[in-house]
């Protein structure tokens, strides 16, 4: 079984918590970490600087498309960042946690 981290950002902690809780409740993720960050990016030709909440979602690689669909369904951004990061090494104990807490 391959494990990945899926990352997305939201404009506020309330939206991040909503997405995280649903992913956990639906067993699409075993763990979601939330962190307040500052993002700088270009949008419509302007440099933007915004406070956001970063979600780091631990899940099975095979669940990525379902996680992505759920994020798109719940997210308020027109173009949310949704990226998959492969994990090359993971402890057997944590792998067991992922397996036991996802569908």
Secondary structure, DSSP 4 states (H G I P E B T S, - for coil): --EEEEEEEESSHHHHHHHHHHHHHTTS-SEEEEEEEEEEEEETTEEEEEEEEEEEEEEEGGGHHHHHHHHHHH--SSS---EEEE-S---HHHHHHHHHT--
